[in-house]
Amino acid sequence: MIRVEGITKVFGPDPQSVLPLLEQGKSKSEIQAETGHVVGVHNASFTLKTNQIFAIMGLSGSGKSTMIRCVNRLIEPTAGKIYLDDPDQGARDVTGMNAEQLRNMRRRDMSMVFQHFALFPHRTVLSNVIYGLEIQGKDRGESERTGQTTLEMVGLGEWSASYPEELSGGMQQRVGLARALATEARILLMDEPFSALDPLIRVQMQQELKKLQSDLGRTILFITHDLDEAMHIGDQIAIMEGGEIVQIGTPEEILVNPRTEYVARFVEQADPTGVITAHTIAMHLPGPRFHTVREDSGVTYHARKGYEDIEYGIDRSDKLHEVLINGNKVAVEPLAKILEQHASSPFIRPRDDLVLTCQRDAVLRELLRGRVCSALPMIVTNADGGVEGIIDEAELISGILEKRGEVGAEA
C-alpha cells in the first residue's frame, strides 16, 4: 500500500549540502555541530501492506513524527521516494505529486489523527466528524448520515449534538478517530494519538482501534513512544533511533531477537505475555529431549526424558492420538474451550487428569491462564492439528524471563 524508499529529511538552510556528509557516515550530532543542520530522518525504508497496522516506535527526537509527516508531505523530504500502491492506478509517486494531486490524495486516500485532537470548538461533534466530507464536496445529508454511522462505531452516537468542551479527553479522541474514519480513506496516519490519555482510557482506545481496523480493514501507520503499545497494536514494528530505522519485525521477532543494544533496552522492560507465542517457547517433539517408547498400530509413543510416566501417542499424520499417564488415558481438551468454561471462575484447582492443547500462535498470557486449569504439560499444535511440541513450567518461565536472545542474532 505504501512504500518508503530511502527517505531523508534534513532541517536547515541548505539541506542538500548535508547529504554528502551523511553518505560519508557522519553522525547526526557531528553534522549539527559542523553545519547547524538537523537530521530528522536518514535513509528510512519500509513497506506498509494493505490492511496492516505498522507501528513506528522511538523516543522523543528519534524522527518518528517527522517520518509520518513525510509520508503525506506535511513535511517535504530532502531525499528518497514514497509510493502509494493502488490496484487500480498502479504505483503513484507521492514525492512527485503537484499541489493539486497532493490535496486530492490527502482528501481521499489518507486521513491523519494527531496527538492533540484538533477539534473545532464552535462545531458540534457531528459537524466535526463530517468536516473532511465537506472538504470532499459530499452532499450534506449524505455526510451527516455517514458521520452519525461513524459516531455509532466509536460509541458516541448519542453525543452528536454536543460540543467538544462537553466531552472527556477519551471521548474527544474518539471524535478525532471518527473524523478520520468518516472520509473512508484507506490509510490512516496516527501520530501518538493516545499518548495524552489516562492509562485506562488509553488501553480502551487501543482495543477500540484494533476492533475498528479488523471490522473496516483500514491500513494504519501508527506512531508511538511506548513499546508495549506498539506491540499490542502493530502487526509490524519499526524502531527508530537518531533518525534511523534500526530494526523492523513482528512484535515477537523484536522481543526475542533485538538487533541493537538500543532495542534491547526497550525489550527488557516490555511485557512479553501478550507477544511471545507457544511455538517460540515449546519444547519441540520429536527432538533430543524426547525418546520413542514404543509403536503400536501406527501410533508412536514418545516420552520426555526424566518424565517417563507421561506418554504422547502420535499417529502417522503427526496428530495426537492419546496421552497416557502411568498407562492410563487422560482427557484432552482445547485450551480455548477450557478458558471459556472457566472465564467466570478464576480461582480453581489445577487438574492432574487433563491435558490441554493450544494453537502455535497462542500467546503466553493464554498459556499461563491455562496452567491454572491443568497441572500437566500443554501440547502445541499447528493449523492442521499436527503436534509441534510440549510446554511445561520450564518453558513458561523461559518465556517470561528469557524473552530475548543475544543482541544481533538473526530473527
Residue pairs with C-beta under 8 A, 6 or more apart in sequence:
1 48
1 49
1 50
1 52
1 84
1 85
1 186
1 187
1 219
2 47
2 48
2 71
2 82
2 83
2 84
2 85
2 187
2 219
2 221
3 47
3 48
3 81
3 82
3 83
3 85
3 91
4 44
4 45
4 46
4 47
4 48
4 67
4 70
4 71
4 80
4 81
4 82
5 45
5 80
5 81
5 82
5 83
6 43
6 44
6 45
6 79
6 80
6 81
7 41
7 43
7 44
7 45
7 67
7 70
7 77
7 79
7 80
7 81
7 82
8 19
8 22
8 39
8 41
8 42
8 43
8 44
8 77
8 78
8 79
8 80
9 15
9 39
9 40
9 41
9 63
9 66
9 67
9 70
9 75
9 76
9 77
9 78
10 18
10 19
10 37
10 38
10 39
10 40
10 78
11 37
11 38
11 39
11 40
12 18
12 35
12 36
12 37
12 38
13 37
14 37
15 37
15 78
16 78
17 35
17 37
18 31
18 35
18 37
18 39
18 78
19 78
19 79
21 30
21 31
21 34
21 35
22 31
22 39
22 42
22 43
26 34
27 242
28 38
28 39
28 42
28 242
28 243
31 37
31 39
32 38
32 39
39 242
39 243
40 63
40 66
40 75
40 243
41 63
41 66
41 67
41 70
41 77
41 243
41 244
42 63
42 242
42 243
42 244
43 80
43 244
44 63
44 67
44 80
44 240
44 243
44 244
44 245
45 80
45 245
46 54
46 236
46 238
46 245
46 248
48 54
48 187
48 219
48 221
49 219
50 186
50 219
51 213
51 217
51 218
51 219
52 219
52 220
52 235
52 236
53 210
53 213
53 220
53 222
53 233
53 234
53 235
53 236
54 220
54 221
54 222
54 234
54 235
54 236
54 237
54 238
55 222
55 223
55 224
55 229
55 230
55 233
55 234
55 236
55 237
55 238
56 64
56 67
56 68
56 221
56 222
56 223
56 224
56 237
56 238
56 239
56 240
57 64
57 223
57 224
57 225
57 226
57 227
57 230
57 234
57 237
57 238
57 239
57 240
57 266
58 64
58 225
58 239
58 240
58 241
59 225
59 241
60 225
62 240
62 241
62 242
62 243
63 240
63 242
63 243
63 244
64 223
64 224
64 225
64 240
65 191
65 192
65 223
66 75
66 243
67 223
67 240
68 189
68 191
68 221
68 223
69 75
69 191
70 76
70 77
70 82
71 82
71 94
71 110
71 189
71 221
72 94
72 105
72 106
72 110
72 112
72 189
73 82
73 94
73 95
73 97
73 102
74 112
77 95
80 95
81 93
81 95
82 93
82 94
82 95
83 91
83 92
83 93
83 94
84 91
84 92
84 94
84 105
84 109
84 187
85 91
85 92
86 92
92 105
94 102
94 105
97 105
107 132
107 135
107 136
107 183
108 136
108 183
108 185
109 185
109 186
109 187
110 185
110 187
110 188
110 189
111 132
111 179
111 180
111 181
111 183
111 185
111 187
111 188
111 189
112 180
112 188
112 189
112 190
112 191
113 176
113 177
113 179
113 180
113 188
113 189
113 190
113 191
113 193
114 176
114 191
114 193
115 191
115 192
115 193
115 195
115 196
116 196
117 164
117 172
117 173
117 175
117 176
118 176
119 128
119 164
119 172
119 175
119 176
120 127
120 128
120 131
120 164
121 163
121 164
121 165
122 163
123 131
123 163
123 164
124 160
124 161
124 162
124 163
125 151
125 156
125 159
125 160
125 161
125 162
125 163
125 164
125 167
125 175
126 144
126 147
126 148
126 151
126 160
126 161
128 164
128 175
128 179
129 147
129 150
129 151
129 160
129 175
129 178
129 179
129 182
130 138
130 143
130 144
130 146
130 147
130 179
130 182
131 179
132 179
132 180
132 182
132 183
133 142
133 143
133 146
133 147
133 182
133 183
134 140
134 143
136 183
138 146
143 182
146 182
146 184
147 160
147 178
147 182
148 157
148 160
150 178
150 181
150 182
151 157
151 159
151 160
151 175
151 178
153 178
153 181
153 212
153 215
154 174
154 175
154 177
154 178
154 181
154 208
154 212
155 174
155 208
156 171
156 174
156 175
156 178
159 166
159 167
159 171
164 172
164 175
167 175
168 201
169 196
169 197
169 198
169 201
170 197
170 198
170 201
170 204
170 205
173 193
173 194
173 196
173 197
173 201
173 205
174 205
174 208
176 193
177 193
177 205
177 208
177 209
177 212
180 188
181 188
181 212
181 216
181 218
185 218
186 218
186 219
187 218
187 219
187 220
187 221
188 218
188 219
188 220
188 221
189 220
189 221
190 220
190 221
190 222
190 223
191 223
192 223
192 224
192 225
193 205
193 222
194 201
194 202
194 205
194 206
194 224
194 229
195 202
195 224
195 225
195 226
197 205
202 229
206 229
206 232
206 233
209 220
209 233
210 232
210 233
212 218
213 220
222 230
222 233
222 234
224 230
224 233
227 266
227 267
227 269
227 270
228 270
228 271
230 237
230 251
231 237
231 251
231 254
231 255
231 270
231 271
231 274
231 275
232 274
234 251
235 250
236 248
236 249
236 250
237 248
237 249
237 250
237 251
237 254
238 245
238 247
238 248
239 245
239 246
239 247
239 248
239 254
239 262
239 263
239 266
240 246
241 260
241 262
246 259
246 260
246 262
246 263
247 254
247 258
247 259
247 260
247 263
249 257
249 411
251 275
252 275
252 276
252 277
252 280
253 411
254 263
254 267
254 411
255 267
255 270
255 272
255 275
255 276
255 403
255 404
256 276
256 280
256 403
256 404
256 405
256 411
257 404
257 405
257 409
257 410
257 411
258 264
258 266
258 267
258 404
258 407
259 407
259 408
260 407
260 408
261 407
263 407
264 404
264 407
267 403
267 404
268 404
270 403
272 364
272 399
272 400
272 403
273 363
273 364
273 365
273 368
273 400
274 363
274 364
274 365
275 363
275 364
276 363
276 364
276 399
276 403
277 360
277 361
277 362
277 363
277 364
278 358
278 359
278 360
278 361
278 362
278 363
278 367
278 378
278 380
278 391
279 360
279 361
279 380
279 388
279 389
280 399
281 364
281 391
281 395
281 396
281 398
281 399
282 360
282 380
282 388
282 389
282 390
282 391
282 395
283 289
283 290
283 304
283 389
283 390
283 391
283 392
283 394
283 395
284 388
284 389
285 302
285 312
285 314
285 387
285 388
285 389
285 390
286 292
286 302
287 389
289 304
289 305
290 302
290 303
290 304
290 305
291 302
291 303
291 305
292 300
292 301
292 302
293 301
293 302
293 303
293 308
293 311
294 300
294 301
295 301
296 313
298 315
298 316
299 313
299 314
299 315
299 321
299 322
300 313
300 314
300 315
301 311
301 312
301 313
301 314
301 324
302 311
302 312
302 314
303 310
303 311
303 312
304 310
304 377
304 390
309 325
309 326
310 323
310 324
310 325
310 376
310 377
311 323
311 324
311 325
312 320
312 323
312 379
312 387
312 390
313 320
313 321
313 322
313 323
313 324
314 320
314 321
314 387
315 321
317 386
318 386
318 387
319 385
319 386
319 387
320 332
320 357
320 379
320 381
320 385
320 387
322 329
322 332
323 329
323 330
323 332
323 355
323 376
323 379
324 330
325 353
325 376
330 353
330 354
330 355
330 376
331 353
331 354
331 355
332 354
332 355
332 356
332 357
332 379
333 354
333 355
333 356
333 357
334 356
334 357
334 358
335 356
335 357
335 358
335 362
335 366
335 367
335 370
335 378
336 358
338 354
338 356
338 370
338 373
338 374
339 366
339 369
339 370
339 373
342 348
342 372
342 373
346 372
348 372
348 373
350 371
350 372
350 373
350 374
350 375
351 373
351 374
351 375
351 376
352 374
352 375
352 376
354 373
354 374
354 376
355 374
355 376
355 377
355 378
355 379
356 370
356 373
356 374
356 376
356 378
356 379
357 378
357 379
357 380
357 381
358 366
358 367
358 370
358 378
358 379
358 380
358 381
358 391
359 380
359 381
359 382
359 383
360 380
360 381
360 382
360 383
360 388
362 380
364 396
364 399
364 400
367 378
367 391
367 396
367 399
368 396
370 378
371 378
371 393
371 396
377 390
377 391
377 392
378 390
378 391
378 392
379 387
379 389
379 390
379 391
380 387
380 388
380 389
380 390
380 391
381 387
381 388
382 388
